[in-house]
Amino acid sequence: MQIKENEYLREHTTFRVGGPAPRYYIPESIEELIELLREHRESGVPFRILGNGSNLLVSDAGVDFDVIEIRGRLEGVELLDAERVRALAGTQLARAARFAQQQGLEGMEALHGIPGTVGGALVMNAGAYGTEIRDVLESCEVLTRTGERLRLSPEELALSYRHSCIEEKGYTVLSATFRLRHGAAAEIAGRMQDYRTRRMEKQPLNLASAGSTFRRPEGQFAGKLIEEAGLRGFSLGGAQVSEKHCGFIVNRGAASAAELYALISEVIRRVEAHSSVVLKPEVKMWGSF
Ligand SMILES: Cc1cc2nc3c(=O)[nH]c(=O)nc-3n(C[C@H](O)[C@H](O)[C@H](O)COP(=O)(O)OP(=O)(O)OC[C@H]3O[C@@H](n4cnc5c(N)ncnc54)[C@H](O)[C@@H]3O)c2cc1C
């Protein structure tokens, strides 16, 4: 297993910001991950799991916990039977969705463009274009805080809009099993392409971001509220409300986490002043702000 000291998290987040983690582990197998978690449990050293870092804003000063990266090494996807696909937690959602499509299994195509891992997508109950991961999830294997290996149903994960109980309970996701429907591979591929085109048209994919920065307020759209508050293109240092999609805060290249955080706070303040709606970040914050 690779262990790096003072590893800068900006190398591992899609926002491209974030200071160092004291220790950064890259386990090579599920067994190594389980052993590493046992050691952390016994020593009491705090840790967090990192997927693709596509929903994280990490402080410039870094974090005071160990980080365990699971993408890349802990990945793999297999067909369990005619309608079920199992993926390890570090598998890219795109890879799992593509694999399902190639088997002529539909249900994951709208999730294909979400740049996260299977584990990170479960934590967030990630979703797009009317599909959430809970719609296709049959079960999920987790390691508990006490080292027990459990298979949980979607109900036991309490999946709701961009939320699950995984973090509150201190679970580490090991793998997920998806139940899908039979479909024509070419048609599923066509829908994937359509979603990809829509993303490329609407989202600032050429700039570093963490996707939609804010949760969707009940009955409203964050991007629309931000635009109505006159904030399209508004910037603080290198952080900017995307010109292309106001729901995205982007790093124009040299933003610091402090600038991104300051802009998020300012957007919340101005949207509240304009429309009395208090936006809540969807992006998770690591470290002190
Ligand atoms: C361009 C862009 C577009 C996006 N579009 C969408 C979209 O359409 N829909 C959507 O929902 N999201 C979208 N996102 C946000 C993001 O991709 C999702 O939230 C994704 O599910 C995060 O997965 P991740 O692997 O990157 O998680 P990370 O950002 O690495 O981690 C997120 C949280 O999950 C925890 N975690 C990760 N893996 C595990 C594990 N195995 N066990 C326990 N905890 C774990 C981490 O500790 C952290 O708290 C987008 C992001 C970008 C940059």
The ligand as an ORCA input file, in Angstrom:
! r2SCAN-3c Opt
* xyz 0 1
  C     -18.614     18.598    -13.388
  C     -19.389     17.953    -12.267
  C     -20.685     17.515    -12.486
  C     -21.421     16.915    -11.459
  N     -22.695     16.496    -11.723
  C     -23.392     15.887    -10.743
  C     -24.731     15.415    -10.991
  O     -25.257     15.513    -12.093
  N     -25.400     14.838     -9.960
  C     -24.846     14.684     -8.720
  O     -25.510     14.141     -7.828
  N     -23.596     15.118     -8.455
  C     -22.859     15.703     -9.427
  N     -21.583     16.139     -9.161
  C     -21.038     16.024     -7.789
  C     -20.254     14.716     -7.501
  O     -19.712     14.164     -8.694
  C     -21.129     13.686     -6.801
  O     -21.601     14.159     -5.566
  C     -20.391     12.353     -6.573
  O     -21.317     11.398     -6.128
  C     -19.260     12.460     -5.559
  O     -18.511     11.248     -5.622
  P     -16.953     11.209     -5.282
  O     -16.475      9.821     -5.459
  O     -16.237     12.254     -6.047
  O     -16.994     11.571     -3.746
  P     -15.978     12.512     -2.929
  O     -16.168     13.917     -3.366
  O     -14.612     11.940     -2.970
  O     -16.572     12.338     -1.460
  C     -17.847     12.829     -1.115
  C     -18.190     12.321      0.284
  O     -18.374     10.906      0.232
  C     -17.502     10.260      1.155
  N     -17.113      8.968      0.550
  C     -16.623      8.767     -0.694
  N     -16.456      7.452     -0.915
  C     -16.846      6.804      0.214
  C     -16.915      5.429      0.617
  N     -16.550      4.432     -0.186
  N     -17.374      5.137      1.859
  C     -17.756      6.120      2.702
  N     -17.718      7.437      2.389
  C     -17.261      7.768      1.159
  C     -16.347     11.197      1.360
  O     -15.719     10.976      2.611
  C     -17.057     12.545      1.297
  O     -17.651     12.875      2.516
  C     -20.828     16.732    -10.172
  C     -19.498     17.154     -9.967
  C     -18.782     17.744    -10.991
  C     -17.362     18.174    -10.747
*
